[in-house]
Amino acid sequence: MEDKTLVLCLVISVMNLPSLTVSQKSTWTTTNIMEGSVTQHGPYSANLTFFNSPSFNDPVNKYPYFGELNQNLYLQATLETTDPDLVLFVDTCVASPDLFQMSGNVYHLIRNGCPRVLDYNTYQSSQRNRVRFKFRAFRFLNRYNSVFIQCNLVVCKHNDRWSRCNRGCRPRNKRSLESYQEHVHAVAGPLKLRN
């Protein structure tokens, strides 16, 4: 039996270029391996990448990425921008069996800037447009064929001490109306258990 895959291309242009292009194509495929990468573009873009070690020198380039239970998983979120005054903050990260699911049947790694797993750790970066962290592969992987790591990231001005980026863990989601901030979404995966 073949699986049906929907291929959807969406291009929206703003900033004095009023064009909207939406195309849709249905195809049939015999594989259910899907490489996930969602990048949001605006005046900048953000991405999320797995790395093989805490040195963050060796990015994972082949997907699905195979791991073992209790293995340390290293991720880096990067804000691609020409504005040196912008910083990046990880607000929420989840593991999800669905590429586009951030709620419901998900496992929270970070929520409102607060780690939800005991073995979560951050790593310093010399560049403020990068956030690095690690956690261990967890039992959530046992229940699904593969999972995606999805993060909601906040972009703030570096020198704004009242911004969401500088306030860290906030158990309740409070919005700051006086500070500049943008939100971007990034996905890495899929991640599968090695047999």
C-alpha positions as CSV (number, residue, x, y, z in Angstrom):
1,M,0.0,0.0,0.0
2,E,1.3,3.4,-0.9
3,D,1.3,6.5,1.3
4,K,-0.1,9.7,-0.1
5,T,2.1,12.7,0.3
6,L,1.0,16.3,-0.2
7,V,3.6,18.7,-1.5
8,L,2.7,22.3,-0.7
9,C,4.6,25.4,-1.8
10,L,3.6,28.7,-0.2
11,V,5.3,32.0,-1.1
12,I,4.1,35.2,0.4
13,S,5.8,38.5,-0.5
14,V,5.4,41.6,1.6
15,M,7.2,44.9,1.7
16,N,6.0,46.7,-1.4
17,L,5.8,43.5,-3.4
18,P,2.1,42.5,-3.3
19,S,2.3,38.9,-4.6
20,L,0.8,35.8,-3.2
21,T,1.6,32.4,-4.7
22,V,0.2,29.2,-3.4
23,S,0.7,25.9,-5.3
24,Q,-0.3,22.5,-4.4
25,K,0.6,19.1,-5.8
26,S,-0.4,15.6,-4.7
27,T,1.9,12.7,-5.3
28,W,2.2,9.1,-4.4
29,T,5.2,7.7,-2.7
30,T,6.2,4.4,-1.2
31,T,8.4,5.8,1.6
32,N,7.3,7.6,4.7
33,I,10.7,9.1,5.5
34,M,10.4,12.8,5.5
35,E,13.2,15.3,6.0
36,G,12.1,18.2,8.1
37,S,13.3,21.7,7.8
38,V,11.1,24.7,8.3
39,T,12.8,28.0,8.0
40,Q,10.9,31.3,8.5
41,H,12.1,34.2,6.4
42,G,11.5,37.9,7.1
43,P,14.2,40.5,7.6
44,Y,16.1,37.4,8.9
45,S,15.6,33.7,9.1
46,A,16.3,31.1,11.8
47,N,17.3,27.5,11.7
48,L,17.8,24.6,14.1
49,T,20.6,22.1,13.6
50,F,21.7,18.9,15.3
51,F,25.4,18.6,16.1
52,N,27.5,15.4,16.8
53,S,29.3,16.8,19.8
54,P,29.4,19.7,22.4
55,S,32.2,21.4,20.3
56,F,29.5,22.3,17.8
57,N,32.0,21.9,15.0
58,D,30.4,18.9,13.3
59,P,26.7,19.5,12.2
60,V,24.5,16.5,11.3
61,N,23.9,16.6,7.5
62,K,22.2,13.3,6.9
63,Y,18.6,12.7,7.9
64,P,16.9,10.9,9.5
65,Y,19.4,11.4,12.4
66,F,19.7,8.1,14.3
67,G,20.3,8.2,18.1
68,E,20.1,5.9,21.1
69,L,18.2,6.3,24.3
70,N,20.1,8.4,26.9
71,Q,22.4,9.7,24.2
72,N,23.2,13.4,24.5
73,L,21.7,15.4,21.7
74,Y,23.2,18.7,20.8
75,L,21.3,21.5,19.0
76,Q,22.1,25.0,17.8
77,A,19.5,27.6,16.9
78,T,20.9,30.3,14.6
79,L,19.4,33.6,13.6
80,E,20.5,34.6,10.1
81,T,20.5,38.4,10.0
82,T,22.5,41.4,9.0
83,D,21.5,43.3,12.1
84,P,24.2,42.8,14.7
85,D,21.9,44.2,17.5
86,L,19.5,41.2,17.4
87,V,19.7,38.3,19.8
88,L,18.0,35.0,19.9
89,F,16.1,33.3,22.8
90,V,14.6,29.8,23.0
91,D,11.1,30.2,24.3
92,T,9.6,26.8,23.7
93,C,10.9,23.5,22.2
94,V,9.0,20.3,21.8
95,A,9.6,16.8,20.4
96,S,6.7,15.9,18.1
97,P,5.9,13.0,15.8
98,D,4.4,15.5,13.4
99,L,6.5,18.0,11.5
100,F,3.9,20.8,12.2
101,Q,2.6,20.0,15.6
102,M,3.6,22.2,18.6
103,S,0.8,21.2,21.0
104,G,-1.3,18.2,22.0
105,N,0.7,15.0,21.6
106,V,4.2,16.5,22.1
107,Y,6.9,16.3,24.7
108,H,8.1,19.7,26.1
109,L,11.8,20.2,26.3
110,I,11.6,23.9,27.0
111,R,8.4,25.9,27.9
112,N,8.3,29.7,28.4
113,G,12.1,29.7,28.5
114,C,12.1,27.1,31.3
115,P,13.8,23.7,30.9
116,R,11.3,20.8,31.3
117,V,13.8,18.0,31.2
118,L,16.4,17.4,34.0
119,D,19.4,16.9,31.7
120,Y,18.9,20.1,29.7
121,N,22.1,22.3,29.5
122,T,23.1,25.4,27.6
123,Y,26.5,26.2,26.0
124,Q,28.0,29.6,25.6
125,S,28.5,30.9,22.1
126,S,30.7,33.8,21.0
127,Q,28.0,35.0,18.7
128,R,24.7,36.4,20.1
129,N,22.7,35.2,17.1
130,R,23.3,31.5,18.2
131,V,21.8,29.5,21.1
132,R,23.3,26.1,21.9
133,F,21.8,23.4,24.1
134,K,21.7,19.7,24.8
135,F,19.4,17.1,26.3
136,R,19.3,13.3,26.4
137,A,17.3,11.2,24.0
138,F,14.2,10.1,26.0
139,R,11.5,7.5,26.1
140,F,9.3,9.6,23.9
141,L,11.3,8.1,21.0
142,N,10.2,4.6,22.0
143,R,6.5,5.5,21.1
144,Y,7.0,6.8,17.6
145,N,8.9,5.9,14.5
146,S,10.5,9.3,14.4
147,V,10.2,12.7,16.1
148,F,11.0,16.3,15.1
149,I,12.4,18.9,17.5
150,Q,10.5,22.1,17.0
151,C,11.4,25.4,18.7
152,N,9.6,28.8,18.9
153,L,12.4,31.4,19.1
154,V,12.2,35.0,20.2
155,V,14.2,37.7,18.5
156,C,15.0,40.8,20.5
157,K,17.3,43.9,20.5
158,H,20.5,43.1,22.3
159,N,20.6,46.2,24.5
160,D,16.9,46.0,25.6
161,R,17.1,44.9,29.2
162,W,13.3,44.6,29.4
163,S,13.0,42.3,26.4
164,R,11.8,38.7,26.6
165,C,15.3,37.5,25.6
166,N,16.8,39.1,28.8
167,R,14.1,37.9,31.2
168,G,14.9,34.1,30.9
169,C,12.6,31.5,32.4
170,R,9.1,32.8,32.9
171,P,6.8,30.1,34.3
172,R,3.8,32.1,33.1
173,N,3.8,33.5,29.6
174,K,3.7,37.3,30.1
175,R,3.9,39.6,27.1
176,S,6.1,42.7,27.0
177,L,4.3,45.5,25.1
178,E,7.1,48.0,25.3
179,S,10.0,46.0,23.8
180,Y,10.8,45.0,20.2
181,Q,10.5,41.3,19.7
182,E,9.7,38.9,16.9
183,H,8.9,35.2,16.9
184,V,10.3,32.6,14.5
185,H,9.8,28.9,14.3
186,A,12.5,26.3,13.4
187,V,12.5,22.5,13.1
188,A,15.2,19.8,13.1
189,G,14.8,16.2,12.2
190,P,13.5,13.6,11.9
191,L,15.2,11.9,14.8
192,K,14.9,8.1,15.0
193,L,16.1,5.4,17.4
194,R,18.9,3.3,16.2
195,N,18.0,-0.4,16.1
